[in-house]
Amino acid sequence: MDEPELDFEGLTLSPQKEIVRVFYKELWDHADTSLIPVIFHEGFTFRGSLGQTLVGHDQFAGYVDFVTGTFGQYTTDILLMIEEGNRVSGKMRFHGFHRKELFGVPASGRHVWWTGMPIFTFEGVRVRDLFVLGDIHGLIDRLKN
């Protein structure tokens, strides 16, 4: 976890990058599922860093509950954001305290982390699709050791 997260203090982001920042720093870091309809179209598609594929607000809210229930003090560090047209991508570090079984590994209470690379596809001001490739093997190794 040596790579520093971005410092947004005094930084003006494009509207799309601001939505990505809100998604991670407000929705995820505070498990604020009331932001889901603000950020996403109804029926949006999602592939999460842990491998699940979901559709729509309700399924995604369940995923937020699952992840934040599995990892205490769940936090995302935004390491990099890149914008091209109607897409924003980046490099994220997800971390928290392992408090429920995951991938067959019982809860350990240890602080664990993994890297994710999201691609947000916008349609207008909201996200239509979000694909996140996660380093699941790195996470499993950290869960076990």
N, C-alpha and C positions, 0 to 999 in steps of 0.2 A: 504494500500500500504506500509506496514511495512517491508516486506521481501526484502532484498537487491538484486540487480541484480548482475550477475557474472561480475567480473573484468577480462578482457581479456589481460590487459597490461602484456607483457612479457610471456604470456602463449602460448605454442605450442599445437595446436589442431590437432587431426587426420584429414585426408582429408575430411571425411564425416562430422565431427563436424564443420569444417571450412566452408563447404557449407551451413550448417544450420545457422551459424553465419552471413555469407554474406546474406543469404535469409532474415533474420530479420533486421540486422543492416544496410545493404546497400540497398537491394531491397525495403523492407517495409518502413523503416524509412525515405527514400528519394524518395519513389514512383518511383524507377528506374526500369521500366518495360523492359529496354534493357537487364537486367540480366536474364529474364525468360528463353530464350533458352540456356543460359549458365548453368543454374541450373537444368532445367527440360527437359526430353524427350518430343518430340512432341507427343501429344495424352495422356499425363500423366493424371491421375485421381486425383481429389482434392475434399475434403469435408472440408469446412471452419468452423471456430469457431462460425460463425453466422448462420450456418445450411445449406448453399448452397452447392450443389454438381455440379461440373463442370468437363469438359474434355478439355484439350488442352491449348495451349499458349494464343489464342485470348480470350477465355472465362475467363481465369485467369486474364489477363490484365484488362478486364472489371471489375472484382471483386476488383482488387487493386484500380482502379479509384473510384468505389462505396464506398469502406471503407474509403479511404483517403479523399474523398469528404464529407462523413458523419461526420468524426472526424477530426477536424483541429489539426494540429501538432501531427498527429498520430505517435505513438512510440510503439515499443515492447521492454520490458525488459526481457532478458533471465535470468531466475532464476535458472535453472537446465538443464543439458543435460546428457543423458545416452545413451551409444552405445552398441549394441549387434549385431554382425555379420553385415548384410547389412541394419540394421535399427538404426535410432537415434530417441530417444524420449526426452521429457523434460517437463518443466513447464515454461510457459510464462505469462507475464502480458501485456495486450494490453491496451493502453489508448490514450485519445485525448479529444478535446473539441467538444461537441455534437452540430453540426451545421445544421443537416438536420433531418427530421422525420425518425424515425426508430422504428419498432414494434408498430406502431400507436402512438408513443409518439413524439409530436412536438419538434423541436429544442429548446434547453434550454441555450446553450452557456456554460453549466457547464462542468467541467473536470470530465470524467467518466472512469471507468476501468473495465476489466473483465479478468479472468484467462482462459488460454487455455492449453491443453495437446496435442501436436502434435506427430504423428508417421510418420517419413520420411522413405520410403522404397526405397533404392538405387538399381539401375541396372547399374553396371559399375560405372562411375564417376558422373552420373546424377540421379536425382530423378524420379522414375516411378510412385509412389503414395504418396500422402500426405493426412493424415486423422487428423483433428484437432477437438477435443472435447472441446467446449467452455461452460463456465458458463453463458449461456444466461439468466437464471432467475436472477442471481446476477446483470447482466448488466441492465436488465429491471427495477429491483428495483432501481438501481442507476440513471437510466434515469428519473424515475418518482419522485424521492425524491431529 
